[in-house]
Amino acid sequence: MPTVDSAAERARAAIRAAILDGTHRPDTMLSENELAVQLGMSRTPVRAALSRLQDEGWITIYPKRGALVRGLSDRETADLADARLILEAMGVQRATSAARLALADRLEPGLAEQRAALESRNLDAFVTLTIAFHRSFVEAGGNATLLDVGDRLADRQRLLLSAHRDSLFERADEVVNEHRALIERLRADDPAGFAEALRTHLMETHGPELGPI
């Protein structure tokens, strides 16, 4: 028989996944009772799971009312974009010319998959593809610490992309073309141009004012 702790962890993982994939949208109020029914467990592990998720910053609990799903504030969105700009631009800058060219060749075929995911409105597939796409730029620099920081931002990026799903679907062509522009800057061995193209892409996707790098 599963312990309360193991059930709470399963509940936490399920609720968190539903927040990240947009099933539970920002500003949605979650009911402890309804979650327990959906997950097929008692309210005790669900309550523990919600407490952990609040500690992690995904929800805000209002006693006797429920748990409000948190979105990213404008400031948090801008901070996330700033961090991604620094990490990805630095990764490309640190890479060798040969590594930049090899990365361009490796990433080019994936653009068709990204377009197909957007055109079919398969958000989960696109988010997985685009997070891997952008991770490649950090990875190219060979700095394990930067890569670890980038990986810890991935869930926030997934949440943000889920919140912007309608915009992503409407901008399918533009998003893929912006990704193509990044690949072209790699192929041209132009780290400075890559950083500018990345800045433009992040501003077009999320609209933050980005600081200098």
Secondary structure as UniProt FT lines:
FT   HELIX           4..20
FT   TURN            21..22
FT   TURN            26..27
FT   STRAND          29..30
FT   HELIX           32..39
FT   HELIX           43..55
FT   TURN            56..57
FT   STRAND          59..62
FT   TURN            63..65
FT   STRAND          66..69
FT   HELIX           74..94
FT   HELIX           97..107
FT   TURN            108..109
FT   HELIX           110..119
FT   TURN            120..121
FT   HELIX           123..140
FT   TURN            141..142
FT   HELIX           144..152
FT   HELIX           154..163
FT   HELIX           165..170
FT   HELIX           172..187
FT   TURN            188..189
FT   HELIX           191..206
//
